[in-house]
């Protein structure tokens, strides 16, 4: 169903109600969008566009239904628009692949939540220097070039380190899931 | 044909980091299109990447006995402003704004018509700020800041002058501890005609001079909308008090890099017909190191070209 064309009469949210709901959902929206657009800055732009689209369509939202899935449909639309508009400028997912991934992500929602719970443990088990690197890149939002200069390595080497660390985290999560089952 | 896992994994990681060339990206797309297991692996790796970027809870140690606990919690709070600009921060205090005010910090797309209602290039502004939060439109006040001409490292974003943040307190105030240099300006919005759904956009350009030490700084723009008369506020209202009385607010905080490069920071806030005033709050914050006492002096931090626009036709 097109999220913009719901015909049922609804009581529109007030501005405050809308903002509260959006606040509760924003982090999940960003996580959702990053499955298709992994660059955090681009993903944040898409979530911003989503916020504007949601605000514009707020009268159509039925408060008796969960806000998150409704908002995710708008986010998917905005992600598609982003992929189309950026298709010539940068390397990214093709739209049909994004659709396939989105469908599968819905099915994997619970397992991904379980993985996230394990991620924290795995992160704490990283050696301090690796944990610092991940924290500076993801958490403190340091640019790769700054990180490379600061630790006296090339950008290529820093990317490689980040990839190895993510892979280590992936294996750690897999082990924990395997141990649970 | 499926490619081996050991070739697929670097492609996914490269995609996450934005380092693939077009040929590699085509290969990844083809693989994801053809192979459901590849899609699952992609989603798992991407979700780890996403969680690292958006879930600040990952960085808070569970054990309160951890030597990192306080540092990480402090960082987590700061981080939440970056990922969730719907959270307001001011004067070094992170405020739970959900109690009474609303926050909305999204930069609207360029489809809207923007009417400029305020522009400040500091070309003819008073030389120094006055202390405190202003009680009427027309002046810059807050912590110590002064109009500056070009320095060796930083030239004004436009014109001949810019405003330099000097201290996280004011000579007439002497805050015992402050990491934030805050300046404020009140803009009267009460005369704007009601023209349907609209928003106010606040933007400002910030720059930092050469790095003199290991300190790290951020800049922030904070827009606070009031539906009350200013004289209805408590006599010595601070930023927390202002937010408690606000109808809506938005903030965005961005890390600064040294070298004199200008960086624009902007926020949008939906505007209700009852809005009377915008309190514009611009700040520089020392993010690291944290201080237990004393106030920060800013070695070379500037703002220029502050603009307020009304976005119609939302």
Interface residues (C-beta under 8 A of the other chain):
Chain A: X15 X16 X19 X20 X22 X23 X26 X27 X30 X31 X34 X35 X38 X39 X40 X43 X44 X48 X49 X51 X52 X55 X56 X90 X91 X92 X93 X94 X96 X97 X100 X101 X104 X105 X108 X112 X115 X116 X119 X120 X123 X124 X134 X135 X138 X139 X140 X141 X142 X143 X146 X159 X162 X163 X166 X167 X169 X170 X173
Chain B: X9 X10 X13 X14 X15 X16 X17 X18 X19 X20 X21 X22 X24 X25 X29 X32 X33 X36 X39 X40 X42 X43 X44 X45 X46 X47 X48 X49 X50 X51 X52 X53 X54 X55 X56 X57 X58 X59 X61 X62 X75 X76 X79 X82 X83 X84 X86 X98 X102 X103 X104 X106 X107 X108 X109 X197 X248 X255 X257 X270 X272 X314
